[in-house]
């Protein structure tokens, strides 16, 4: 497996909503840890939304009582389609 270091850049501009644009945009940049050479530049909105959902699921798995069978999650989507896994 190839290793990488990276960062996620999120620009948040709440006034964009009034212009019919998303409030935030995100980029993820991955670099080689030995040389710093960029390996990937990716749009980060979908990845961030998926991570948010995954962390919520992990929180429920490890923090909710074992007998829990149903949960409710409320939030705002970043895309018109729900992200599911």
Secondary structure, 3 states (H helix, E strand, C coil): CCCCEEEEEEEECHHHHHHCCCCEEEEEEEECCCCCCEEEEEECHHHHHHHHHHHHHHHHHHHCCCCCCCCCCCCCCCCCCCCCC
